Amino acid sequence: MTRKEIDVDALGAALVTGDVGALSRAITLIESTLPEDRSRATTLLAQLHARTGDAVRLGISGVPGVGKSTFIEALGTHLVNGGAKVAVLAVDPTSTRSGGSILGDKTRMQELAHHPLAFIRPSPTSGALGGVAATTRDSILLCEAAGFDVVLVETVGVGQSEITVAGMVDCFLVLMLAGAGDELQGIKRGILELVDVLAINKSDGENEQPSKLAAAEYRRALKLMSPRTPGWVVPVHNSSALNGAGIPELWDQALAHREHLVASGFLEQQRAAQELESLEKLLEAGLMLAMREDSTVQAKLDEVVLELRAGTMTPRSAAERVLASFLARG
């Protein structure tokens, strides 16, 4: 079946039965930049909307070398062994330049990747409508419609990707390391302001005692910050993805955080805010796409780019000229 022959109704019907092949095809569809595929993707998501929203959406990030892939496999394996269906998605805003690392992660997560209750998927490319954040949000919805109980959203990149992921999940779990010098120097304050659950990973062997000291240091630091979720005290735990220590406790904390969100009414508010943010990004991307597909506007853009490079025009003036050309179409 070629891309042009996609039957949206049949694809949706197969997806809701838990068919991971249909899920993969559906995610590929929403990643597409082809106009006909964008229309089909919109139809598919609208048809499946009523089946979304029930999964636990957990974002996972970590400093370099923290053992994130091993941790995700340990957590995912713990969940699937308990009967939960688990999807792992990855977000890497730099993937179009570096290729990301999800394929390597999938290779390393061999046990989880081959489990019948698990699904692991590379991140959508940033070339898709709305960028990586918008298409990953849609991928979460598709996973929920396919019956997955837990969606783990992994940050592959660093920096902006943490903000991206925190803006699309219910709970944001961050992995840290001990024994890397000053525990608070290697991490930006911004990520601590986003975290809902914090774990000091690789807390085993000779690193066990330093990890406990690092946990205490982070607890003190977090007391000086306002939590992302009102009324929530960010827990700090020690964990070892290597031997599984602390993994069940961290999952319990993620569930406790979700219960807090539900009880306080903040889950509904947070998801509504995320939907509005997604709308804004999609509108921005859609407008940019419409402008680039208009030959008159593209000609004006080419014209002002030359003037910008020549230093005869400011970016603000250039933008106003292009926008005026676009608005004059009607």
LINDARA-V132073 format. One record per backbone hydrogen bond with DSSP energy under -0.5 kcal/mol. CO is the residue of the C=O (numbers start at 1). NH is the residue of the N-H. Records with the same first field share a line. If there is no record, write none. Layout:
CO = NH / NH
This chain:
2 = 5
3 = 6
6 = 8
7 = 11
8 = 12
9 = 13
10 = 14
11 = 15
12 = 16
14 = 17 / 19
15 = 18
18 = 20
19 = 23
20 = 24
21 = 25
22 = 26
23 = 27
24 = 28
25 = 29
26 = 30
27 = 31
28 = 32
29 = 32
34 = 38
35 = 39
36 = 40
37 = 41
38 = 42
39 = 43
40 = 44
41 = 45
42 = 46
43 = 47
44 = 48
45 = 49
48 = 51
49 = 52
55 = 57
56 = 58 / 151
57 = 59 / 170 / 171
58 = 153
59 = 173
60 = 155
61 = 175
63 = 66
67 = 71
68 = 72
69 = 73
70 = 74
71 = 75
72 = 76
73 = 77
74 = 78
75 = 79
76 = 80
77 = 81
78 = 82
79 = 82 / 84
80 = 83
84 = 86
85 = 149 / 150
86 = 119
87 = 89 / 152
88 = 121
89 = 154
90 = 92
91 = 156 / 157
92 = 95
94 = 97 / 98
95 = 99
101 = 105
102 = 106
103 = 107
104 = 108
105 = 109
108 = 110
109 = 113
110 = 114
112 = 115
115 = 118
117 = 86
119 = 88
121 = 90
125 = 128
128 = 131
130 = 134
131 = 135
132 = 136
133 = 137
134 = 138
135 = 139
136 = 140
137 = 141
138 = 142
139 = 143
140 = 144
141 = 145
142 = 146
143 = 148
144 = 147
149 = 56
150 = 87 / 152
151 = 58 / 153
152 = 89 / 154
153 = 60
154 = 91 / 156
158 = 160 / 161
159 = 162 / 163
160 = 164
161 = 165
162 = 166
163 = 167
165 = 168 / 169
171 = 59 / 173
172 = 196 / 197
173 = 61
174 = 199
175 = 63
176 = 201
182 = 185 / 186
184 = 187
188 = 191 / 192
189 = 193
190 = 194
191 = 194 / 195
195 = 228
196 = 235
197 = 174
198 = 237
199 = 176 / 201
200 = 239
202 = 204
204 = 207
205 = 208
206 = 210
207 = 211
208 = 212
209 = 213
210 = 214
211 = 215
212 = 216
213 = 217
214 = 218
215 = 219
216 = 220
217 = 221
218 = 222
219 = 223
221 = 224
222 = 225
228 = 230
229 = 232
232 = 234
235 = 198
237 = 200
239 = 203
240 = 244
244 = 247 / 248
245 = 240
246 = 250
247 = 251
248 = 252
249 = 253
250 = 254
251 = 255
252 = 256
253 = 257
254 = 258
255 = 259
256 = 260
257 = 261
258 = 262
259 = 263
260 = 264
261 = 265 / 266 / 267
262 = 265
265 = 269
266 = 270
267 = 271
268 = 272
269 = 273
270 = 274
271 = 275
272 = 276
273 = 277
274 = 278
275 = 279
276 = 280
277 = 281
278 = 282
279 = 283
280 = 284
281 = 285
282 = 286
283 = 287
284 = 288
285 = 289
286 = 290
287 = 291
288 = 292
289 = 293
290 = 294
291 = 294
293 = 295
294 = 298
295 = 299
296 = 300
297 = 301
298 = 302
299 = 303
300 = 304
301 = 305
302 = 306
303 = 307
304 = 308
305 = 309
306 = 310
307 = 311 / 312 / 313
308 = 311
314 = 318
315 = 319
316 = 320
317 = 321
318 = 322
319 = 323
320 = 324
321 = 325
322 = 326
323 = 327
324 = 328
326 = 329
327 = 330
